[in-house]
Amino acid sequence: MEGQDEQTTGARTAEDSADIYGEDGAILSSFLAQIGAAIADRDTLTLKREVDDLHQSELGDLIEALHPEQRRALVELLGADFDFSALTEVDEAIRRDIVDSLPNAQIAQGVQDLDSDDAVYILEDLEKEDQDEILSQLPFTERIRLRRSLDYPEETAGRRMQTEFVAVPPFWTIGQTIDYMREDNNLPDRFSQIFVIDPSFKLLGAIDLDQILRTKRSIKVEEVMHETRHAIPATMDQEEAAREFEQYDLLSAAVVDENERLVGVLTIDDVVDVIQQEAEEDLLRMGGVGDEELSDSILSTSRSRVPWLLVNLLTAFLAASVIGLFDRTIEHIVALAVLMPIVAGMGGNAGSQTMTVTVRALATRDLDIYNAGRIIRREMGVGFINGIIFAILIGIVAAAWFRDPNLGGIIAAAMIINMFVAALAGILIPLLLDRFKIDPAVASAVFVTTVTDVVGFFAFLGLATWWFGV
């Protein structure tokens, strides 16, 4: 998929790559200018010469660096020589813009040369009518393979699998298997396992290539095959599938349907892409920006951010209402208004630290019912200790700043309370959301910030009101 091996493309070496990248890792402006000039002059020969040896990831970087109209012109000028696998390396918005500008006949021609997982990656963004039209122009076998993958839900192993694989019956000998691999031109370019199936395509086992090389030709496949203990259901969430690879150090895994029939293979390059994608999604969701891409337009970016900003506005009014309860106290002691943001800000930062660790641990399944109690106690201890440390520091500064030891003591006590509550909220809120099947990466930040603001303001202003008797 996106991480296709350079050896299969006859592509550039690391030294060649340095020709188009600067020290900062970005495409050289001189190379961009050269490509831009060729596009403006519609110099097809120069364009083909310059991009012919680019790896798909390098071509993807070049496409992202060009202006939108230049991207479309580049693909148009290259025509049948355009490497469609480069579209798996660009942002979704850029990929859609390019694909939408192409006739379906050109897309059909382009995806024929791709591995099935790459082809699905491009086709899944299209409307159903366009998918059907493109698939109708493909050879029957290829059409059936792609349709089967597209019929699986998004973000499942079935969508990410490669439908090209090598499978043999158990009664074949190793010699027959080797001859089959040598003579059949329709086998995938790269594979590390050969799967063993019965006449109904039910998965029986697998043989690693190194095992085949070490086994005599006369030995039957069934004698040396091993059970595929980690076959992945096609409907399994892609993040769960990636976790299987991580836990069992897999390079590839069979993908089976509900009847345990072999339908595809998931490889490590696909899984690396999934891990990166899922980690990026979690990070973006914690910031309340959804599935935003750098290439998105101003309006779509604004639209994706507004909902969570509205939620934050509502929670801000809640915190403001707590402050309103102590308006008389603030009128008499103006210093409280100066110090309030410190208490709330420190609590918010502490809560965010705990929340980030917790959400990531939940995503990787490192946090579960067996160690949750210990982790909660640890975070409570950390919150209490950090609360004391910063209470002393802030208390001394506040007392010296306003020449009032009482004020220093009040903010110190409020700091301990809020830091402790922040640590508790930072772990309990994600755990509670996860318990109710709500993605903690999406909603935790708003609730944790609300708790720390409300508790911080209430503790600080409440203690001040009680102590000064206002």
Legacy VTK file of the C-alpha trace (Angstrom):
# vtk DataFile Version 3.0
C-alpha trace
ASCII
DATASET POLYDATA
POINTS 470 float
0.000 0.000 0.000
1.360 3.468 0.896
4.577 1.915 2.148
5.315 -0.108 -1.007
8.875 -1.401 -1.190
11.140 0.625 -3.456
12.612 -2.570 -4.867
9.333 -3.311 -6.644
9.240 0.031 -8.436
12.787 0.258 -9.701
12.740 3.589 -7.925
15.293 6.017 -6.668
17.943 5.358 -4.062
18.467 7.497 -0.962
21.146 9.449 -2.876
18.699 10.132 -5.705
16.060 11.317 -3.248
18.451 13.966 -1.982
18.201 15.606 -5.431
14.615 16.760 -4.805
14.647 17.348 -1.034
16.285 20.141 0.905
17.951 19.825 4.300
14.605 20.542 5.966
13.013 17.546 4.220
10.827 19.680 1.946
10.796 19.562 -1.851
13.473 21.889 -3.253
12.063 25.158 -4.591
14.283 24.816 -7.668
12.774 21.409 -8.464
9.267 22.774 -7.894
10.020 25.694 -10.209
11.301 23.314 -12.864
8.163 21.164 -12.664
5.956 24.254 -12.604
7.621 25.631 -15.728
7.188 22.305 -17.539
3.506 22.259 -16.584
3.017 25.855 -17.752
4.720 25.055 -21.074
2.849 21.742 -21.295
6.243 20.127 -21.805
5.217 16.485 -21.438
8.656 15.075 -22.267
10.379 17.065 -19.508
7.681 16.156 -16.996
7.936 12.448 -17.741
11.725 12.574 -17.545
11.695 14.350 -14.172
9.042 12.235 -12.426
9.692 8.875 -14.112
12.125 7.657 -11.438
10.343 9.176 -8.439
9.150 6.758 -5.785
5.412 6.945 -5.180
5.963 8.712 -1.861
8.213 11.299 -3.553
5.654 11.868 -6.282
3.035 12.250 -3.541
5.155 14.916 -1.824
5.555 16.715 -5.141
1.804 16.670 -5.779
1.095 18.114 -2.321
3.649 20.879 -2.872
2.054 22.021 -6.158
-0.875 24.414 -6.499
-4.273 22.748 -7.091
-4.437 23.684 -10.769
-0.858 22.447 -11.263
-1.711 19.079 -9.663
-4.571 18.468 -12.048
-2.478 19.581 -15.021
0.387 17.290 -13.981
-1.873 14.236 -13.918
-3.459 15.242 -17.225
-0.109 15.727 -18.984
1.375 12.482 -17.704
-1.710 10.586 -18.858
-1.150 6.824 -18.846
2.338 7.354 -17.368
0.951 8.783 -14.126
1.589 6.443 -11.183
-1.767 6.188 -9.419
-0.106 4.679 -6.335
1.116 8.211 -5.550
-2.491 9.116 -4.701
-2.270 6.844 -1.650
0.453 9.154 -0.314
-1.465 12.453 -0.354
-4.135 14.031 1.838
-7.685 12.857 1.294
-8.829 16.283 0.089
-6.056 16.403 -2.541
-6.771 12.852 -3.664
-10.474 13.589 -4.082
-9.767 16.790 -6.007
-7.518 14.959 -8.464
-9.749 11.916 -8.859
-12.841 14.078 -9.349
-11.097 15.865 -12.213
-10.300 12.625 -14.072
-12.589 10.671 -16.385
-13.621 7.300 -14.996
-11.986 5.527 -17.946
-8.565 6.935 -16.964
-9.096 5.948 -13.328
-10.059 2.427 -14.394
-6.898 2.159 -16.462
-4.761 3.513 -13.643
-6.029 1.260 -10.846
-5.534 -1.879 -12.959
-1.792 -1.641 -12.356
-2.154 -1.279 -8.573
-2.277 -3.822 -5.796
-5.863 -4.379 -4.738
-5.415 -2.600 -1.389
-4.092 0.522 -3.147
-6.926 0.409 -5.675
-9.531 0.152 -2.903
-7.860 3.049 -1.074
-8.518 5.257 -4.108
-11.936 3.913 -5.107
-13.495 4.063 -1.639
-13.645 7.872 -1.782
-15.771 7.860 -4.943
-19.534 7.896 -5.267
-21.218 4.513 -5.713
-22.166 5.291 -9.315
-18.564 6.164 -10.221
-17.283 3.046 -8.468
-19.647 0.860 -10.457
-18.703 2.502 -13.744
-14.978 2.106 -13.072
-15.318 -1.486 -11.900
-17.344 -2.381 -14.992
-14.301 -1.500 -17.121
-11.967 -3.860 -15.251
-11.313 -7.543 -15.995
-13.811 -9.852 -14.315
-11.449 -11.312 -11.702
-10.089 -7.907 -10.708
-13.620 -6.477 -10.542
-14.793 -9.231 -8.189
-11.783 -8.795 -5.901
-12.197 -5.041 -5.577
-15.963 -5.233 -5.140
-15.527 -7.734 -2.317
-13.149 -5.402 -0.467
-15.362 -2.366 -1.048
-18.367 -4.229 0.352
-16.695 -4.467 3.768
-17.278 -1.562 6.195
-14.799 1.305 6.283
-11.803 0.979 8.616
-12.005 -2.816 8.744
-9.391 -5.403 7.834
-11.453 -6.289 4.755
-10.981 -2.765 3.397
-7.249 -2.778 4.051
-6.425 -6.320 2.921
-4.673 -7.256 -0.290
-6.711 -9.777 -2.269
-3.670 -11.066 -4.174
-2.107 -13.973 -2.290
-0.530 -17.377 -2.856
-2.546 -20.418 -1.769
-1.936 -24.126 -2.406
-3.674 -27.395 -1.419
-2.220 -29.492 1.435
-1.458 -32.520 -0.769
0.988 -30.632 -3.008
4.682 -31.259 -2.524
7.191 -28.518 -1.812
8.561 -29.070 -5.313
5.154 -28.484 -6.893
4.745 -25.347 -4.821
8.115 -23.957 -5.903
7.389 -24.699 -9.566
3.992 -23.003 -9.216
5.600 -19.858 -7.824
8.153 -19.808 -10.636
5.734 -20.374 -13.504
2.565 -18.473 -12.582
2.791 -14.858 -13.743
-0.350 -13.773 -11.876
1.080 -14.114 -8.380
1.633 -10.965 -6.267
4.998 -9.243 -6.586
5.795 -9.614 -2.903
4.740 -12.145 -0.286
6.285 -13.797 2.746
3.784 -16.597 3.355
2.033 -19.255 1.334
-1.390 -20.223 2.641
-2.809 -23.730 2.637
-6.503 -24.147 1.808
-9.013 -26.932 1.211
-11.236 -27.125 -1.939
-13.762 -24.707 -0.390
-10.995 -22.133 0.257
-11.193 -22.728 4.022
-7.907 -21.760 5.626
-5.926 -24.743 6.940
-2.518 -23.281 7.636
0.474 -21.453 6.200
4.123 -21.932 5.304
6.792 -19.250 5.543
9.054 -18.871 2.532
12.174 -19.637 4.548
10.569 -22.933 5.580
10.019 -23.827 1.914
13.650 -23.089 1.071
14.816 -25.438 3.837
12.502 -28.334 2.948
13.126 -31.099 0.392
11.033 -31.047 -2.782
9.432 -34.422 -2.085
7.905 -33.399 1.265
4.177 -32.640 1.224
2.914 -29.208 2.202
0.666 -30.586 4.967
3.702 -32.069 6.718
5.456 -28.752 7.219
2.628 -26.224 7.346
1.765 -24.531 10.625
-1.601 -23.368 11.886
-2.432 -19.723 11.297
-3.177 -18.878 14.900
-3.730 -15.210 14.173
-6.092 -15.212 11.198
-7.941 -11.902 11.137
-11.705 -11.676 10.473
-12.432 -9.389 7.528
-14.910 -7.420 9.652
-12.388 -6.752 12.449
-11.673 -3.073 13.057
-8.384 -2.073 11.462
-7.072 -0.783 14.785
-7.736 -4.169 16.394
-5.961 -5.857 13.498
-2.962 -3.563 13.943
-2.888 -4.498 17.620
-2.660 -8.183 16.629
0.399 -7.392 14.515
1.988 -5.470 17.360
1.309 -8.100 19.994
2.475 -11.100 17.979
5.191 -9.437 15.836
3.510 -10.426 12.569
4.771 -9.579 9.084
1.558 -10.691 7.403
-1.706 -12.337 8.413
-4.486 -14.173 6.613
-7.851 -12.418 6.391
-10.881 -14.718 6.517
-14.621 -14.258 6.063
-17.393 -15.422 8.412
-17.004 -18.995 7.076
-13.244 -18.985 7.731
-12.511 -18.920 4.020
-9.361 -17.122 2.919
-10.250 -13.825 1.223
-7.052 -11.790 1.516
-3.869 -10.976 3.354
-2.953 -8.045 5.575
0.706 -7.029 5.439
2.921 -5.029 7.748
3.111 -2.013 5.386
-0.685 -1.726 5.526
-0.593 -1.972 9.312
2.035 0.765 9.658
-0.296 3.066 7.727
-3.196 2.097 10.001
-1.186 2.752 13.166
-0.163 6.185 11.896
-3.718 6.989 10.817
-5.288 5.925 14.123
-2.706 7.782 16.213
-3.273 10.907 14.135
-7.049 10.589 14.520
-6.765 10.304 18.300
-4.510 13.348 18.459
-6.845 15.422 16.294
-9.934 14.348 18.219
-8.344 15.337 21.521
-7.935 18.789 20.023
-11.528 18.800 18.805
-10.646 19.127 15.118
-12.132 15.877 13.786
-10.712 14.435 10.536
-9.202 17.689 9.377
-6.528 17.666 6.646
-3.891 20.327 5.984
-5.211 20.628 2.447
-8.817 21.315 3.525
-10.416 24.611 2.512
-11.073 27.488 4.898
-14.802 26.768 5.067
-14.483 23.026 5.662
-11.802 23.591 8.321
-13.955 26.171 10.076
-16.989 23.866 9.904
-15.083 20.976 11.492
-13.879 23.104 14.419
-17.044 25.042 15.251
-18.995 22.253 17.054
-16.399 21.686 19.754
-15.770 25.401 20.117
-19.496 25.771 20.840
-19.258 23.055 23.485
-16.268 24.833 24.999
-18.273 28.071 25.009
-21.044 26.408 27.031
-18.551 25.043 29.549
-16.923 28.476 29.779
-20.298 29.945 30.771
-20.530 27.265 33.475
-17.147 28.306 34.862
-18.159 31.959 34.618
-21.327 31.254 36.600
-19.180 29.886 39.432
-17.194 33.128 39.449
-20.472 35.053 39.508
-21.352 33.406 42.831
-18.441 35.252 44.433
-18.736 38.639 42.760
-18.928 40.476 46.114
-15.752 38.778 47.307
-13.917 39.775 44.138
-15.144 43.373 44.476
-13.616 43.608 47.959
-10.410 41.730 47.153
-9.319 42.627 43.627
-6.191 40.457 43.933
-8.418 37.390 43.625
-9.251 38.325 40.025
-5.530 38.471 39.240
-4.760 35.084 40.798
-7.826 33.109 39.611
-6.413 32.201 36.174
-3.313 30.710 37.813
-5.323 28.173 39.816
-7.546 27.186 36.898
-4.684 27.142 34.385
-2.426 24.924 36.495
-5.291 22.543 37.168
-6.171 22.393 33.470
-2.603 21.610 32.463
-2.260 18.924 35.125
-5.551 17.355 34.077
-4.488 17.396 30.421
-1.269 15.562 31.264
-3.113 12.774 33.051
-5.846 12.652 30.407
-3.323 12.332 27.548
-1.566 9.410 29.212
-4.890 7.738 30.019
-6.418 8.105 26.549
-3.302 6.719 24.910
-3.165 3.803 27.363
-6.810 3.005 26.622
-6.161 3.119 22.877
-3.242 0.677 23.167
-5.107 -1.503 25.692
-2.343 -1.023 28.258
-4.951 0.221 30.749
-7.619 -2.286 31.753
-9.656 -3.459 34.753
-6.672 -5.312 36.171
-4.366 -2.324 36.573
-6.869 0.565 36.616
-6.943 0.757 40.425
-3.167 0.974 40.673
-2.948 3.639 37.963
-5.706 5.696 39.604
-3.864 5.610 42.934
-0.644 6.586 41.189
-2.237 9.600 39.494
-3.859 10.679 42.765
-0.448 10.551 44.427
1.160 12.495 41.588
-1.597 15.128 41.735
-1.191 15.527 45.505
2.616 15.800 45.401
2.620 18.226 42.466
-0.125 20.207 44.209
2.064 20.639 47.301
5.115 21.634 45.229
3.308 24.319 43.264
1.242 25.400 46.258
4.450 26.335 48.059
5.866 28.154 45.033
2.688 30.057 44.157
1.827 30.737 47.796
5.188 32.414 48.393
4.951 34.473 45.190
1.353 35.575 45.908
2.128 36.491 49.513
5.145 38.580 48.454
3.356 40.115 45.457
0.319 41.382 47.394
2.060 41.568 50.785
-0.619 39.322 52.285
0.357 35.928 53.790
-3.329 35.015 54.107
-3.797 35.346 50.356
-0.717 33.175 49.773
-2.100 30.483 52.076
-5.520 30.527 50.364
-4.149 30.121 46.853
-1.786 27.396 48.109
-4.682 25.413 49.573
-6.761 25.921 46.413
-3.829 24.745 44.306
-3.510 21.474 46.237
-7.239 20.815 45.923
-7.396 21.591 42.211
-4.245 19.674 41.247
-5.540 16.617 43.111
-8.987 16.857 41.490
-7.399 17.490 38.075
-5.382 14.273 38.296
-8.475 12.364 39.387
-10.619 13.843 36.597
-7.880 13.249 34.036
-8.045 9.494 34.554
-11.624 8.873 35.721
-13.374 10.797 32.934
-11.673 8.876 30.074
-12.279 5.596 31.926
-15.957 6.451 32.410
-16.411 7.470 28.775
-14.695 4.294 27.607
-16.964 2.260 29.887
-20.021 3.705 28.111
-18.503 3.079 24.663
-17.829 6.773 24.022
-14.487 7.571 22.404
-12.469 9.189 25.233
-10.243 10.933 22.690
-13.216 12.950 21.462
-14.920 14.087 24.661
-12.397 13.908 27.512
-10.727 17.291 26.998
-13.943 19.302 27.335
-15.058 17.566 30.532
-11.621 17.613 32.172
-11.190 21.325 31.454
-14.660 22.070 32.814
-13.998 20.166 36.037
-10.647 21.855 36.673
-12.055 25.325 35.962
-15.127 24.878 38.141
-13.261 23.232 41.026
-10.369 25.701 40.786
-12.572 28.788 40.877
-14.875 27.380 43.539
-12.028 26.256 45.799
-10.078 29.505 45.522
-12.972 31.937 45.789
-14.817 29.800 48.348
-11.787 29.620 50.643
-11.248 33.381 50.254
-14.885 34.114 51.102
-14.755 31.850 54.156
-11.405 33.135 55.420
-12.002 36.858 54.925
-15.680 36.628 55.855
-16.793 38.753 52.918
LINES 1 471
470 0 1 2 3 4 5 6 7 8 9 10 11 12 13 14 15 16 17 18 19 20 21 22 23 24 25 26 27 28 29 30 31 32 33 34 35 36 37 38 39 40 41 42 43 44 45 46 47 48 49 50 51 52 53 54 55 56 57 58 59 60 61 62 63 64 65 66 67 68 69 70 71 72 73 74 75 76 77 78 79 80 81 82 83 84 85 86 87 88 89 90 91 92 93 94 95 96 97 98 99 100 101 102 103 104 105 106 107 108 109 110 111 112 113 114 115 116 117 118 119 120 121 122 123 124 125 126 127 128 129 130 131 132 133 134 135 136 137 138 139 140 141 142 143 144 145 146 147 148 149 150 151 152 153 154 155 156 157 158 159 160 161 162 163 164 165 166 167 168 169 170 171 172 173 174 175 176 177 178 179 180 181 182 183 184 185 186 187 188 189 190 191 192 193 194 195 196 197 198 199 200 201 202 203 204 205 206 207 208 209 210 211 212 213 214 215 216 217 218 219 220 221 222 223 224 225 226 227 228 229 230 231 232 233 234 235 236 237 238 239 240 241 242 243 244 245 246 247 248 249 250 251 252 253 254 255 256 257 258 259 260 261 262 263 264 265 266 267 268 269 270 271 272 273 274 275 276 277 278 279 280 281 282 283 284 285 286 287 288 289 290 291 292 293 294 295 296 297 298 299 300 301 302 303 304 305 306 307 308 309 310 311 312 313 314 315 316 317 318 319 320 321 322 323 324 325 326 327 328 329 330 331 332 333 334 335 336 337 338 339 340 341 342 343 344 345 346 347 348 349 350 351 352 353 354 355 356 357 358 359 360 361 362 363 364 365 366 367 368 369 370 371 372 373 374 375 376 377 378 379 380 381 382 383 384 385 386 387 388 389 390 391 392 393 394 395 396 397 398 399 400 401 402 403 404 405 406 407 408 409 410 411 412 413 414 415 416 417 418 419 420 421 422 423 424 425 426 427 428 429 430 431 432 433 434 435 436 437 438 439 440 441 442 443 444 445 446 447 448 449 450 451 452 453 454 455 456 457 458 459 460 461 462 463 464 465 466 467 468 469
